[in-house]
Each structure stands twice: as C-alpha cells, then as structure tokens.
Amino acid sequence: MTATTTDTELKARHRAMWASGDYPRMVETFLTPLGPRLVEACAVSAGDRVLDVAAGTGNASLPAAARGARVTASDLTPQLLAEGRRRAEAAGLQLEWTEADAEHLPFEAASFDVVMSAIGVMFAPHHQEAADELVRVCRPGGTIGLLCWTPEGMVGALFRAMKPFAPPPPPGAQPPPLWGSEEHLRGLFGGRVEWTTMRREALDITAFPQVHGYAEHFKAHYGPTIAARANAVKDGREAEFDAALDAVCDEFDHGTPEQARFDSEYLLAVGTRS
C-alpha cells in the first residue's frame, strides 16, 4: 500500500508522539511480562520467520529471538527501535530492526510464519488497513497473534478519560482499545483467520506504592498521555485532566493504602491464517 501525503503527515505526528515520552521506562516498570506471554501463546520456535509489528523496544521480539526464531522487529518510531537494538545487543540476540508503518508494511506477501503484535498495532489509527497488512504478510497456515488492551479494562478507561482533552482524531481513526474487543477483532479479520485462542487475561501491576502514582507515571512517560495533557494545558484544563486520570486509578485500584494494585485487562488472540 502507498501512503498519501495526508497519511504521511499523520504518521509523522504519531512518530513524534511516541518519541515524546519514555516508553522504554514504561516497559521496564511494568509492561515486560506481556511480550513473553504473546510469544508463548504463538508457540514461536527455532527457525520460524517472525514479524513483530509495532514492536517498540522489542518486548515480544527479544523473547522470540531467544527461542531461535528469525525475527524482524518493525516500528514507526526509530527512537524505540534504537533502544530495542541496545537491549538485543546486551542480551546477545540477533534481530532485524525495520522502521515501518503498520498500515503500509514494506514486506512481501506471505513472507512470515508468525506475525504478532503486543499492545502495538492497536495504536495504528486505521484498524482495517492494519489488519489487512497483518494478513497479507503472513503465509497461509501461519500464525497471527495479538495482545491488546480491552475497552473495558484499565487502559481502555484511561483512553476514555483522556478523550475529552485530546485534539479531534483524524478522519477514519478508531480508538485503540477496540482491538481488545472480540467482536471488533473478528470483524477486522473476517474468515481470513481461524482463531484458536481468544481469551481475556490481566496484567497484575504493583509498581506504584501510591494509587495515583500510576497516573503520574503515565503523565511523565507515556506519549499519548503527554500529548493529551499538553492540549489540556493549552485550554487551561490541566487540573480537570489530572483529576480524570486520578479517578481512573481510584476505580481500578484493589490494593492497600500502602501499596496500590491494578489488574489491567487485555485480550490474547492467536489464530491460523486461512
């Protein structure tokens, strides 16, 4: 697929947004378990040709490479790929790192045995285009594996809380947590993927002693939250924004006054490309 000028400008804004925070810090603080969970569910094995779409710093790519797979990690944001390369070198792992838009992947059709994405492709604004690309680059009989935050979970609630403060989305863009809806996922892929696993699980988050520490962490390090809050500040609504995020923390906390604890729900979906 060929990107239009408007699309190129949109993706440039997305690239800048993800580079604005410190996503590697997010991964190290509490997201690390998700990549290995997806790799295990996809049954990645030695010799598999694996593509990790919207791979970020390689949270799923690295454990796949550690199994002996031939891994290509692709992402829109070069700063995240650079951090992924550093992590791979430190672990003694060999991977290919490719800057790529999930909606316009620069790979031949049917060129991978496993195509996967852990909380990555869900942030491509045009869901159908991204799903079509996942199918296109996966060989018939190959595996497509996705791990996505659900609309009903904590991250879904976070995005709903941020929406009133963010700039209007571009035409055709859909909310990222829709990828965590079973119905939405089946609609995107139709009969092209036979789903063998589609279940909801949760990431147990205990990294923040104080309940609102979760919100403070997102405001400091997470690109989408940084962008939404900057827009709220411009409109003089920063206090309202902060209160909205704190309310999400209060709703989902099931810890103690001394130790916050959150369950962040995601959908794990693995299937066979028809």
N, C-alpha and C positions, 0 to 999 in steps of 0.2 A: 504494500500500500504506500502511496505517496502523500506526504503531509502537505497541507495547504499553508499559505503564509499566515493565516489566522491561527491555525493549529500550531505552527511553529512558535508563534508569539506566546500562545497559551502554555506550551510546554516549557518555554524559557522561564515563564513566571513560576511554574511548578518546580523547575530545577532550582531556581533561586530560593523558593520557599523551603525546600528540603535541605538546602545548604545553609539556611539561616540559623538553624538551631545546632544542637549537638546530638544527632541521632545515635552515634556510637555510644554516647553516655547512656542513652535510653536503653540500648541493647544490654550494655554491661550491668545496668542497675536491676532490671527485672525481666527483660524480654528473651534472654538467652535460651531458656528451655524450649521455646516454640520451634526453632529450626530443627533440632534433632527429632522432635515429635513428628514433624511432617516427613522427614527423611525415613524414619522407621515405618510410618504408615504407607509410604510409597514403595517400601521394600527395595530400596536402592541397593544395588550390588556391584561388585567389581566388574569393570568393563562397560557398564551402562553409559550411554551418551545422555548426559543430564543437562537440561537448561533450567536455570533458576531465574525467573522473570521478576523484575523489580527486586533484585536480590539485596539491595542496601549494602551492608558491610559483610555479607556472606553468612548470615546466621543459619541458613539452611545449606548453602553451598559448601561450606567448610566440612560439616559432618558428612555430606555426600562424598566429597573428595577423600575423606578419611576412610571411607569404605572401599576405595579403589575405583570409583566411578570417574569417567572423563567429564569434568564439569565445566560448563560455561556459565559464568555469573554475569547477568546483564542488568543495568540500571540506568535511569535517566540522568542521575546526578554523579558527575565524575568525582566529587569530593568523597562520596560514600564508597565508590569503587577503590579509591586510593587507600582508604582505611581498611577495606577488605583485603587488598593486596598485602598491606602491612601485617594484618592478622594471619594471613596464609603463610607468609614468609616466616613469621615467628613460630608457626606450628609445623613448618617443614612440608607444606602441602603445595601441590602444583594445580593451578586452575587457570582458565582463560577468563579475562575480565573485559567486558564489552559494553561501551556506552550505547544504550538503545532505548527507544521509546516502546513501551509495551503494546501500543496500538499500531506500531509500524516496525515490527521486528525485522532485523537485517539478516535473516537466516532462511535457508532453503526449506521448501515444504518437506514434511516427513523426515526431518534430519535428526530427531532426538527420540530416544527410547522413553525418557521420562521428562515431562515438562511440569514444573512445580512453582509455587509461589507462596511464601509465608508472610502474611499481612503486608503484601507488596502490590500486586496487580490490582487489588481492590481500590487503590487510590488513583488509578487511571480514570480520567473523567468520563470517558465514553465506554460504558461497560460492554456493549455488544462488539465493538471493534476489538477490544482487548481479548474477549473470549474467542472471537473468530481467529485471532492470531495464535492463541494457545493451541487451538485445534489444528491449525494449518501446519505448524512446525513439528507437531507430534506425529510419529509414524502410526499407521493403522495397527491396532493391537498394543500400542504403547500406553503408558500411564500418564494421566493428568492428575495432579494433586494440589489441593488448595487448603490453606488455613487462613480464615478471615474472621475478623470481629463481627459479632452479630448485632443487628439493630437493637435488640432488647438488652444487651449486655452493657457493661460499664463504659466501654469506648463508644458504643452507639449513643448512650446517654450524653457522653461528653460532646460528641458532634452535634447533637440536638441543642445542647446548651450554648454552643458557640455560634450556631447558625444565625441567630438574630443580629449578631455583631459583625459577621463577616460580610465582605462585598458580595453582590449577587453572583451566583455561579454562571459560567459561560453557557450559551445555548446548548442543550443536549446533555449537559453534565448531570450525573446522578450521584446520590450520596454514597460514599464508600462502604458503609456498613450493610448496604443492600446485598453485597456479595456474601454476607453471612446468613442470608435467608434461603432456605431450601427451595422455596418456590421460585425465587428470582434466579437462583443458580440453574435450576432445571430449565427455566425459560431461556436463559442465555445459550445453553449448550444443546437444547432440544434432544434429538435422538443421536447426536454425534458422540456422546459419551455415555457408557453404561456404568452408572455409579455403583460401586461395590461397598463403599463406606460413605456414610453421610450422618455424622453424629455431632452433637454439641458437647463440648468439654469446657473446662475453665482453667485459666492460669491463676494460681494462688500467689498473691502479691503481698509480701511482708517487708518491703524495702523501706517503708516510711513509718517511723515511730508515731508521728502526729498525723491525724486524719487528713488535714489539709495539706500535708507535705506532698501528697500525690499531685494536687493542683499546682503547687508551687514548682514542682519538678517539670510538669508539662509547660508551664509558662516560661520556664528558663531554657528548656532544651528541645521542645517539640515544634518543628516548623509550622504546622497548621495552627497550633495554639498561639505561637508568636505572631503569626500574620493576623489572626482574628483579633487578638488583643491590641495590636497596633492600630487596627481600624477602629476599635472601641475607644482607644485613647484619642484618636483624631476627632471622634464625635463627642468626647467628654463623658464617656460611659464606662470608664475603666473600673470604677467601684462596682457598678452593676455586673460587669463581666466577671470580676473576681468572685462576687457573691454567687453567681450562677454556677461557677466551677466548684466552689466550696460546697454548694448544695448537692452536687453530684457525688462528691466524696462522702458527705453525710449519709446520703441514701444508700450507698453500696458498702459502707464500712460495717464489718461484723467482728471487729477486734475489741480491744480494751482501751481505756483512756491512755494507757502507757504504750500500746502497740496497735497501730491500725492494721487492718487485714481486709483485702479485697479479693473477690473472685471475678476475674474478667473473662466473660464467656466468648468462645469462638466456635465456628463451625469447621470441622475437619471433613473434607470431601475428597475422596480418591476414586477414580474410575478408569475404565479402559476405553481408549479412543476407537470408535467404530471403523 
